[in-house]
Amino acid sequence: MKLVIIDYGAGNIKSIQFAFKRLGVDAILSNNPDEIKAADSIIFPGVGEASNAMQMLKDSGLNVLIPTLTQPVLGICLGMQLMCKHSEEGNTNGLGIFDVDIKRFSHAVKVPQMGWNTISNLKSELFKGIEEDAFMYLVHSFYAEPCEEAIATTYYEFDYASALQKDNFYGVQFHPEKSSIAGAQILKNFLTL
């Protein structure tokens, strides 16, 4: 199994790499298009600010490559948000894989949402063996609006899409690599998709 974590300069990639190592899988960190295309599965991470991260993708040409991938791709946190149409963060156009916009939480709640929260309305093989209302670890100020591509929702101020799927593309707002046993199960499930 060849697993590649896309290394484009905006990722919390070491913790993801360690999480897969605990599952017995050595993930390769790469921004090489040929290596990415040859992978069985791909992780698209992201930590930081949307417009800067998008610029890094454009600088490396990965903004063109990622939407054309045909193997399972999992976007995590900002990675998921960049797979959407548009983000209010930095007024950034995303990759347009998911037909949804990213909005900022209002000042009515503490931002960023940081810590453990539940995921509900689970609708994908990605969540096989995961109980409804399982707790996941989140750190984010922006969210995906509820949409047809939502495969999980989380409540914070209102329900938002905390996981998305379209074809071979998956996205999770939470950090499975920091979400204990349930998070490890999601990563394991991803490898079998």
ChimeraX commands (.cxc) that place a marker at each C-alpha (Angstrom):
marker #1 position 0.00,0.00,0.00 radius 0.5
marker #1 position 1.50,3.31,-1.07 radius 0.5
marker #1 position 0.14,6.20,0.99 radius 0.5
marker #1 position 1.25,9.74,0.17 radius 0.5
marker #1 position 0.73,12.79,2.40 radius 0.5
marker #1 position 0.85,15.86,0.17 radius 0.5
marker #1 position 3.63,18.07,1.52 radius 0.5
marker #1 position 3.03,21.59,0.20 radius 0.5
marker #1 position 4.14,23.64,3.19 radius 0.5
marker #1 position 0.78,24.10,4.94 radius 0.5
marker #1 position 0.30,20.87,6.80 radius 0.5
marker #1 position 0.52,19.41,10.26 radius 0.5
marker #1 position 2.03,16.43,8.50 radius 0.5
marker #1 position 4.22,14.85,11.18 radius 0.5
marker #1 position 1.30,14.02,13.49 radius 0.5
marker #1 position -0.58,12.49,10.54 radius 0.5
marker #1 position 2.49,10.48,9.55 radius 0.5
marker #1 position 2.86,9.20,13.15 radius 0.5
marker #1 position -0.84,8.27,13.29 radius 0.5
marker #1 position -0.44,6.03,10.22 radius 0.5
marker #1 position 2.81,4.61,11.61 radius 0.5
marker #1 position 0.82,3.48,14.68 radius 0.5
marker #1 position -1.46,1.66,12.19 radius 0.5
marker #1 position 1.58,-0.02,10.63 radius 0.5
marker #1 position 1.62,2.10,7.46 radius 0.5
marker #1 position 4.64,4.16,6.37 radius 0.5
marker #1 position 3.29,7.27,4.67 radius 0.5
marker #1 position 5.51,9.13,2.19 radius 0.5
marker #1 position 5.64,12.94,2.36 radius 0.5
marker #1 position 5.76,14.32,-1.17 radius 0.5
marker #1 position 4.90,17.22,-3.45 radius 0.5
marker #1 position 6.12,15.32,-6.52 radius 0.5
marker #1 position 3.20,14.98,-9.00 radius 0.5
marker #1 position 4.41,11.58,-10.30 radius 0.5
marker #1 position 4.72,10.18,-6.79 radius 0.5
marker #1 position 1.29,11.55,-5.86 radius 0.5
marker #1 position -0.32,10.09,-9.00 radius 0.5
marker #1 position 1.26,6.68,-8.30 radius 0.5
marker #1 position -0.11,6.48,-4.73 radius 0.5
marker #1 position -2.88,4.07,-3.71 radius 0.5
marker #1 position -4.32,6.64,-1.27 radius 0.5
marker #1 position -3.60,10.30,-0.61 radius 0.5
marker #1 position -3.88,12.56,2.43 radius 0.5
marker #1 position -4.32,16.29,1.73 radius 0.5
marker #1 position -3.60,18.03,5.06 radius 0.5
marker #1 position -3.77,21.69,5.91 radius 0.5
marker #1 position -3.09,23.97,8.83 radius 0.5
marker #1 position -2.91,27.76,8.61 radius 0.5
marker #1 position -4.60,30.42,6.52 radius 0.5
marker #1 position -6.58,29.56,3.37 radius 0.5
marker #1 position -5.23,32.15,0.90 radius 0.5
marker #1 position -1.58,31.44,1.82 radius 0.5
marker #1 position -2.13,27.67,1.57 radius 0.5
marker #1 position -3.89,28.08,-1.80 radius 0.5
marker #1 position -0.97,30.16,-3.06 radius 0.5
marker #1 position 1.45,27.38,-2.05 radius 0.5
marker #1 position -0.68,24.89,-4.02 radius 0.5
marker #1 position -0.62,27.17,-7.07 radius 0.5
marker #1 position 3.13,27.72,-6.80 radius 0.5
marker #1 position 3.69,23.96,-7.00 radius 0.5
marker #1 position 0.97,23.26,-9.62 radius 0.5
marker #1 position -0.82,20.97,-7.16 radius 0.5
marker #1 position -4.02,23.05,-7.51 radius 0.5
marker #1 position -4.32,21.61,-11.05 radius 0.5
marker #1 position -3.28,18.06,-10.11 radius 0.5
marker #1 position -5.41,17.38,-7.02 radius 0.5
marker #1 position -8.89,17.66,-8.65 radius 0.5
marker #1 position -7.80,15.16,-11.36 radius 0.5
marker #1 position -6.78,12.39,-8.92 radius 0.5
marker #1 position -8.75,9.14,-9.19 radius 0.5
marker #1 position -7.63,7.27,-6.06 radius 0.5
marker #1 position -9.12,7.93,-2.59 radius 0.5
marker #1 position -8.11,11.40,-1.34 radius 0.5
marker #1 position -8.75,12.55,2.24 radius 0.5
marker #1 position -8.60,16.28,2.99 radius 0.5
marker #1 position -8.09,17.09,6.66 radius 0.5
marker #1 position -9.09,20.42,8.30 radius 0.5
marker #1 position -7.87,23.24,5.98 radius 0.5
marker #1 position -7.24,20.54,3.36 radius 0.5
marker #1 position -10.98,19.82,3.30 radius 0.5
marker #1 position -11.81,23.53,3.15 radius 0.5
marker #1 position -9.47,24.09,0.19 radius 0.5
marker #1 position -11.32,21.31,-1.67 radius 0.5
marker #1 position -14.49,23.46,-1.53 radius 0.5
marker #1 position -15.58,26.25,-3.91 radius 0.5
marker #1 position -14.74,29.36,-1.92 radius 0.5
marker #1 position -13.63,30.38,1.56 radius 0.5
marker #1 position -14.38,33.61,3.37 radius 0.5
marker #1 position -10.90,33.31,4.86 radius 0.5
marker #1 position -8.80,35.63,2.70 radius 0.5
marker #1 position -11.64,35.64,0.11 radius 0.5
marker #1 position -10.08,32.51,-1.40 radius 0.5
marker #1 position -11.26,30.44,-4.36 radius 0.5
marker #1 position -10.75,26.76,-3.60 radius 0.5
marker #1 position -10.28,23.68,-5.79 radius 0.5
marker #1 position -14.05,23.38,-6.40 radius 0.5
marker #1 position -14.20,19.62,-5.77 radius 0.5
marker #1 position -17.02,20.03,-3.25 radius 0.5
marker #1 position -19.90,22.30,-4.25 radius 0.5
marker #1 position -19.99,24.24,-0.97 radius 0.5
marker #1 position -18.64,27.47,0.47 radius 0.5
marker #1 position -16.62,27.94,3.65 radius 0.5
marker #1 position -17.94,30.58,6.08 radius 0.5
marker #1 position -16.63,32.08,9.33 radius 0.5
marker #1 position -18.35,31.39,12.64 radius 0.5
marker #1 position -20.02,34.51,14.07 radius 0.5
marker #1 position -18.87,36.38,17.16 radius 0.5
marker #1 position -21.74,34.76,19.08 radius 0.5
marker #1 position -19.47,31.78,19.82 radius 0.5
marker #1 position -15.85,31.36,20.91 radius 0.5
marker #1 position -13.64,31.22,17.83 radius 0.5
marker #1 position -11.79,29.08,16.99 radius 0.5
marker #1 position -13.91,26.12,17.97 radius 0.5
marker #1 position -11.23,24.20,19.80 radius 0.5
marker #1 position -11.46,20.82,21.49 radius 0.5
marker #1 position -13.75,17.81,21.38 radius 0.5
marker #1 position -17.16,17.77,19.71 radius 0.5
marker #1 position -19.45,15.11,18.31 radius 0.5
marker #1 position -20.02,14.01,14.72 radius 0.5
marker #1 position -23.57,12.98,13.76 radius 0.5
marker #1 position -25.62,11.88,10.73 radius 0.5
marker #1 position -22.79,9.59,9.60 radius 0.5
marker #1 position -23.27,8.41,6.00 radius 0.5
marker #1 position -20.17,6.77,4.56 radius 0.5
marker #1 position -17.91,3.72,4.62 radius 0.5
marker #1 position -15.39,6.17,6.09 radius 0.5
marker #1 position -17.33,5.89,9.37 radius 0.5
marker #1 position -17.63,2.10,9.47 radius 0.5
marker #1 position -17.48,1.02,13.13 radius 0.5
marker #1 position -17.85,4.62,14.37 radius 0.5
marker #1 position -20.79,5.30,16.67 radius 0.5
marker #1 position -23.20,8.14,16.04 radius 0.5
marker #1 position -22.16,11.15,18.18 radius 0.5
marker #1 position -18.55,9.93,18.50 radius 0.5
marker #1 position -16.19,12.65,19.74 radius 0.5
marker #1 position -13.55,14.13,17.44 radius 0.5
marker #1 position -10.91,16.80,18.01 radius 0.5
marker #1 position -11.43,20.10,16.16 radius 0.5
marker #1 position -9.59,23.44,15.85 radius 0.5
marker #1 position -11.15,25.83,13.32 radius 0.5
marker #1 position -12.75,29.24,12.82 radius 0.5
marker #1 position -14.36,28.47,9.45 radius 0.5
marker #1 position -16.89,25.79,8.52 radius 0.5
marker #1 position -18.51,24.13,5.51 radius 0.5
marker #1 position -22.20,24.90,5.11 radius 0.5
marker #1 position -24.67,21.99,5.22 radius 0.5
marker #1 position -24.88,20.51,1.72 radius 0.5
marker #1 position -25.72,17.39,-0.26 radius 0.5
marker #1 position -22.11,16.21,-0.08 radius 0.5
marker #1 position -22.13,16.21,3.76 radius 0.5
marker #1 position -21.44,12.77,5.27 radius 0.5
marker #1 position -21.29,14.04,8.89 radius 0.5
marker #1 position -22.48,17.09,10.78 radius 0.5
marker #1 position -21.36,18.81,13.98 radius 0.5
marker #1 position -23.22,21.34,16.10 radius 0.5
marker #1 position -21.43,24.56,17.08 radius 0.5
marker #1 position -23.68,27.64,16.98 radius 0.5
marker #1 position -25.63,25.57,14.37 radius 0.5
marker #1 position -25.19,22.34,12.42 radius 0.5
marker #1 position -22.40,22.45,9.84 radius 0.5
marker #1 position -20.87,19.83,7.53 radius 0.5
marker #1 position -17.94,18.30,9.42 radius 0.5
marker #1 position -17.23,15.70,6.71 radius 0.5
marker #1 position -17.81,15.68,2.94 radius 0.5
marker #1 position -17.64,13.15,0.14 radius 0.5
marker #1 position -17.88,13.30,-3.63 radius 0.5
marker #1 position -16.74,10.32,-5.69 radius 0.5
marker #1 position -13.20,9.41,-4.53 radius 0.5
marker #1 position -12.76,12.66,-2.56 radius 0.5
marker #1 position -13.36,12.78,1.19 radius 0.5
marker #1 position -12.90,15.66,3.59 radius 0.5
marker #1 position -13.04,15.91,7.37 radius 0.5
marker #1 position -13.01,19.15,9.37 radius 0.5
marker #1 position -11.81,17.35,12.50 radius 0.5
marker #1 position -8.35,15.89,13.07 radius 0.5
marker #1 position -8.61,12.07,13.02 radius 0.5
marker #1 position -4.89,11.86,13.84 radius 0.5
marker #1 position -5.64,13.58,17.18 radius 0.5
marker #1 position -9.00,11.91,17.85 radius 0.5
marker #1 position -7.98,8.83,19.84 radius 0.5
marker #1 position -9.36,5.37,18.97 radius 0.5
marker #1 position -12.28,6.60,16.84 radius 0.5
marker #1 position -9.97,8.83,14.79 radius 0.5
marker #1 position -7.56,5.94,14.23 radius 0.5
marker #1 position -10.52,3.82,13.04 radius 0.5
marker #1 position -11.44,6.49,10.47 radius 0.5
marker #1 position -7.86,6.51,9.14 radius 0.5
marker #1 position -7.92,2.70,8.99 radius 0.5
marker #1 position -11.28,2.82,7.14 radius 0.5
marker #1 position -9.85,5.34,4.66 radius 0.5
marker #1 position -7.05,2.93,3.76 radius 0.5
marker #1 position -9.60,0.25,2.81 radius 0.5
marker #1 position -11.78,2.47,0.58 radius 0.5
marker link #1:1,2 radius 0.2
marker link #1:2,3 radius 0.2
marker link #1:3,4 radius 0.2
marker link #1:4,5 radius 0.2
marker link #1:5,6 radius 0.2
marker link #1:6,7 radius 0.2
marker link #1:7,8 radius 0.2
marker link #1:8,9 radius 0.2
marker link #1:9,10 radius 0.2
marker link #1:10,11 radius 0.2
marker link #1:11,12 radius 0.2
marker link #1:12,13 radius 0.2
marker link #1:13,14 radius 0.2
marker link #1:14,15 radius 0.2
marker link #1:15,16 radius 0.2
marker link #1:16,17 radius 0.2
marker link #1:17,18 radius 0.2
marker link #1:18,19 radius 0.2
marker link #1:19,20 radius 0.2
marker link #1:20,21 radius 0.2
marker link #1:21,22 radius 0.2
marker link #1:22,23 radius 0.2
marker link #1:23,24 radius 0.2
marker link #1:24,25 radius 0.2
marker link #1:25,26 radius 0.2
marker link #1:26,27 radius 0.2
marker link #1:27,28 radius 0.2
marker link #1:28,29 radius 0.2
marker link #1:29,30 radius 0.2
marker link #1:30,31 radius 0.2
marker link #1:31,32 radius 0.2
marker link #1:32,33 radius 0.2
marker link #1:33,34 radius 0.2
marker link #1:34,35 radius 0.2
marker link #1:35,36 radius 0.2
marker link #1:36,37 radius 0.2
marker link #1:37,38 radius 0.2
marker link #1:38,39 radius 0.2
marker link #1:39,40 radius 0.2
marker link #1:40,41 radius 0.2
marker link #1:41,42 radius 0.2
marker link #1:42,43 radius 0.2
marker link #1:43,44 radius 0.2
marker link #1:44,45 radius 0.2
marker link #1:45,46 radius 0.2
marker link #1:46,47 radius 0.2
marker link #1:47,48 radius 0.2
marker link #1:48,49 radius 0.2
marker link #1:49,50 radius 0.2
marker link #1:50,51 radius 0.2
marker link #1:51,52 radius 0.2
marker link #1:52,53 radius 0.2
marker link #1:53,54 radius 0.2
marker link #1:54,55 radius 0.2
marker link #1:55,56 radius 0.2
marker link #1:56,57 radius 0.2
marker link #1:57,58 radius 0.2
marker link #1:58,59 radius 0.2
marker link #1:59,60 radius 0.2
marker link #1:60,61 radius 0.2
marker link #1:61,62 radius 0.2
marker link #1:62,63 radius 0.2
marker link #1:63,64 radius 0.2
marker link #1:64,65 radius 0.2
marker link #1:65,66 radius 0.2
marker link #1:66,67 radius 0.2
marker link #1:67,68 radius 0.2
marker link #1:68,69 radius 0.2
marker link #1:69,70 radius 0.2
marker link #1:70,71 radius 0.2
marker link #1:71,72 radius 0.2
marker link #1:72,73 radius 0.2
marker link #1:73,74 radius 0.2
marker link #1:74,75 radius 0.2
marker link #1:75,76 radius 0.2
marker link #1:76,77 radius 0.2
marker link #1:77,78 radius 0.2
marker link #1:78,79 radius 0.2
marker link #1:79,80 radius 0.2
marker link #1:80,81 radius 0.2
marker link #1:81,82 radius 0.2
marker link #1:82,83 radius 0.2
marker link #1:83,84 radius 0.2
marker link #1:84,85 radius 0.2
marker link #1:85,86 radius 0.2
marker link #1:86,87 radius 0.2
marker link #1:87,88 radius 0.2
marker link #1:88,89 radius 0.2
marker link #1:89,90 radius 0.2
marker link #1:90,91 radius 0.2
marker link #1:91,92 radius 0.2
marker link #1:92,93 radius 0.2
marker link #1:93,94 radius 0.2
marker link #1:94,95 radius 0.2
marker link #1:95,96 radius 0.2
marker link #1:96,97 radius 0.2
marker link #1:97,98 radius 0.2
marker link #1:98,99 radius 0.2
marker link #1:99,100 radius 0.2
marker link #1:100,101 radius 0.2
marker link #1:101,102 radius 0.2
marker link #1:102,103 radius 0.2
marker link #1:103,104 radius 0.2
marker link #1:104,105 radius 0.2
marker link #1:105,106 radius 0.2
marker link #1:106,107 radius 0.2
marker link #1:107,108 radius 0.2
marker link #1:108,109 radius 0.2
marker link #1:109,110 radius 0.2
marker link #1:110,111 radius 0.2
marker link #1:111,112 radius 0.2
marker link #1:112,113 radius 0.2
marker link #1:113,114 radius 0.2
marker link #1:114,115 radius 0.2
marker link #1:115,116 radius 0.2
marker link #1:116,117 radius 0.2
marker link #1:117,118 radius 0.2
marker link #1:118,119 radius 0.2
marker link #1:119,120 radius 0.2
marker link #1:120,121 radius 0.2
marker link #1:121,122 radius 0.2
marker link #1:122,123 radius 0.2
marker link #1:123,124 radius 0.2
marker link #1:124,125 radius 0.2
marker link #1:125,126 radius 0.2
marker link #1:126,127 radius 0.2
marker link #1:127,128 radius 0.2
marker link #1:128,129 radius 0.2
marker link #1:129,130 radius 0.2
marker link #1:130,131 radius 0.2
marker link #1:131,132 radius 0.2
marker link #1:132,133 radius 0.2
marker link #1:133,134 radius 0.2
marker link #1:134,135 radius 0.2
marker link #1:135,136 radius 0.2
marker link #1:136,137 radius 0.2
marker link #1:137,138 radius 0.2
marker link #1:138,139 radius 0.2
marker link #1:139,140 radius 0.2
marker link #1:140,141 radius 0.2
marker link #1:141,142 radius 0.2
marker link #1:142,143 radius 0.2
marker link #1:143,144 radius 0.2
marker link #1:144,145 radius 0.2
marker link #1:145,146 radius 0.2
marker link #1:146,147 radius 0.2
marker link #1:147,148 radius 0.2
marker link #1:148,149 radius 0.2
marker link #1:149,150 radius 0.2
marker link #1:150,151 radius 0.2
marker link #1:151,152 radius 0.2
marker link #1:152,153 radius 0.2
marker link #1:153,154 radius 0.2
marker link #1:154,155 radius 0.2
marker link #1:155,156 radius 0.2
marker link #1:156,157 radius 0.2
marker link #1:157,158 radius 0.2
marker link #1:158,159 radius 0.2
marker link #1:159,160 radius 0.2
marker link #1:160,161 radius 0.2
marker link #1:161,162 radius 0.2
marker link #1:162,163 radius 0.2
marker link #1:163,164 radius 0.2
marker link #1:164,165 radius 0.2
marker link #1:165,166 radius 0.2
marker link #1:166,167 radius 0.2
marker link #1:167,168 radius 0.2
marker link #1:168,169 radius 0.2
marker link #1:169,170 radius 0.2
marker link #1:170,171 radius 0.2
marker link #1:171,172 radius 0.2
marker link #1:172,173 radius 0.2
marker link #1:173,174 radius 0.2
marker link #1:174,175 radius 0.2
marker link #1:175,176 radius 0.2
marker link #1:176,177 radius 0.2
marker link #1:177,178 radius 0.2
marker link #1:178,179 radius 0.2
marker link #1:179,180 radius 0.2
marker link #1:180,181 radius 0.2
marker link #1:181,182 radius 0.2
marker link #1:182,183 radius 0.2
marker link #1:183,184 radius 0.2
marker link #1:184,185 radius 0.2
marker link #1:185,186 radius 0.2
marker link #1:186,187 radius 0.2
marker link #1:187,188 radius 0.2
marker link #1:188,189 radius 0.2
marker link #1:189,190 radius 0.2
marker link #1:190,191 radius 0.2
marker link #1:191,192 radius 0.2
marker link #1:192,193 radius 0.2
view
